[in-house]
Amino acid sequence: MDLTSKLKDWTLEYIGEGPLLLVDFSVSQGAKRTLVTILVDTLEGVTIDQCALMSRKLAHFIEEGVLIEEAYNLEVSSPGLDFPLSQGWQFQKNLGRKVKVWMKNKDAENVEGTLVSNTDEAVEILTEKTVKHRKIVAKEATWFPLAEVDKIKVQVSFQ
């Protein structure tokens, strides 16, 4: 079993049934060090203490099994707002928030609006119609098939 598989198996076993949820996992070889990056979240939001505990336990697992002999970097953190939504529970967690949708078809316009609902196959976004660069109060709900979506990100609002 290769390093990536061993570390991912450990991560999935550690997470188990929650409350932590795996968002992203990668192992890459840098110029001087191996980089292990794990992004986790919870429905309520992950804490620094949860990330630190997971990091300490995984570092112990790596060192106990001598899985990485040279120096390495281990990063366990939350995905942050700039990381695209990709899983159903992430859409559920962000219902009611403003999002931006980038379509795979580069000719299609990017869409901004409020995330209203989701299924396994699509997301529903409440968009504001614009006419000559002016926002109109009329809003319409539109379903976007996930197969046609490149990425969806939560938009930060300071209002």
C-alpha positions in Angstrom: 0.0 0.0 0.0 1.5 3.4 -1.0 1.9 6.4 1.4 -1.2 8.3 0.1 -3.5 5.3 0.6 -2.2 4.6 4.1 -2.6 8.2 5.2 -6.1 8.6 3.6 -7.2 5.3 5.2 -6.0 6.6 8.6 -7.8 9.9 8.0 -11.1 8.2 7.1 -10.8 5.9 10.1 -10.1 8.8 12.4 -13.0 10.8 11.1 -15.4 7.9 11.2 -19.0 8.9 11.5 -18.2 12.5 12.4 -18.5 15.2 13.6 -15.5 15.9 11.3 -16.1 15.6 7.6 -13.4 15.2 5.0 -13.4 18.0 2.4 -10.1 17.4 0.6 -7.0 15.3 1.0 -3.7 15.4 -0.8 -0.1 14.2 -0.5 2.4 15.8 -2.8 6.2 15.8 -3.1 7.8 19.2 -2.9 11.3 20.1 -3.8 12.6 19.3 -0.3 9.6 17.9 1.6 6.5 15.8 1.4 3.4 17.9 1.9 0.3 16.3 3.5 -2.8 18.5 3.3 -6.1 17.6 4.9 -9.1 19.9 4.8 -11.9 19.0 7.3 -15.1 20.7 8.4 -18.2 20.1 10.5 -21.7 21.2 10.0 -21.2 23.8 12.7 -17.7 24.8 11.7 -14.4 23.2 12.6 -12.3 24.5 15.5 -8.5 25.0 15.7 -8.4 22.5 18.6 -10.1 19.8 16.4 -7.5 20.4 13.6 -4.6 20.5 16.1 -5.6 17.2 17.7 -6.0 15.5 14.3 -2.6 16.8 13.2 -0.9 15.6 16.4 -2.4 12.1 16.1 -1.6 11.8 12.4 2.0 13.0 13.0 2.3 10.3 15.7 0.9 7.7 13.2 3.4 8.8 10.5 6.4 8.8 12.9 5.4 5.5 14.7 5.2 3.7 11.4 8.2 5.6 9.8 5.9 6.3 6.8 7.9 9.4 5.8 11.6 9.2 6.6 12.6 12.7 5.6 11.2 16.0 6.8 7.6 16.7 5.9 4.9 19.3 6.3 1.5 18.3 7.7 -1.4 20.8 7.3 -4.8 20.0 8.8 -7.2 22.9 8.5 -10.7 24.1 7.4 -11.2 24.7 3.7 -11.9 28.4 4.1 -14.4 30.5 2.2 -12.4 30.5 -1.0 -12.6 26.7 -1.4 -15.3 25.5 -3.7 -18.4 23.7 -2.4 -18.4 20.1 -3.7 -20.4 17.9 -1.3 -24.1 17.8 -0.4 -23.5 18.5 3.2 -21.5 21.7 2.2 -24.5 22.9 0.2 -26.8 22.2 3.1 -24.5 24.1 5.5 -24.5 27.1 3.2 -28.2 27.4 2.4 -29.3 31.0 2.5 -25.8 32.3 1.7 -24.7 34.2 -1.4 -22.8 32.1 -3.8 -21.1 32.4 -7.2 -21.5 29.7 -9.8 -19.0 29.2 -12.6 -20.2 27.0 -15.5 -18.1 24.5 -17.4 -19.3 26.0 -20.7 -17.0 29.1 -20.9 -19.6 30.9 -23.1 -22.2 30.7 -20.2 -22.3 33.6 -17.8 -21.2 33.2 -14.2 -24.2 33.5 -11.8 -24.5 35.0 -8.4 -27.4 34.6 -6.0 -28.6 32.9 -2.9 -28.3 29.2 -2.4 -31.9 28.0 -1.9 -31.7 24.2 -2.1 -29.8 21.2 -3.5 -30.2 17.6 -4.7 -27.5 15.1 -5.6 -27.7 16.3 -9.2 -28.4 20.1 -9.0 -28.4 23.3 -6.9 -31.1 25.9 -6.9 -30.0 29.5 -6.9 -32.2 32.5 -6.3 -30.8 35.1 -8.7 -31.6 38.8 -9.2 -32.4 39.9 -12.7 -30.2 42.7 -14.0 -31.2 45.2 -16.7 -28.6 47.7 -18.0 -26.4 47.1 -14.9 -29.1 47.8 -12.4 -30.4 45.2 -10.0 -34.1 44.7 -10.1 -35.9 43.4 -7.1 -37.5 40.6 -9.1 -35.8 37.3 -8.2 -36.1 34.0 -9.9 -35.0 30.5 -8.7 -33.0 28.6 -11.2 -31.7 25.0 -11.0 -28.2 24.4 -12.2 -27.2 20.8 -12.9 -23.9 20.0 -11.1 -22.7 18.2 -14.2 -22.6 21.6 -16.0 -21.1 23.5 -13.0 -17.3 24.0 -12.8 -17.3 25.3 -9.3 -19.5 27.1 -6.6 -18.0 29.4 -4.0 -19.6 31.2 -1.1 -19.3 35.0 -1.5 -18.2 37.0 1.5 -20.5 39.8 2.4 -19.5 42.6 4.8 -23.0 44.1 5.0 
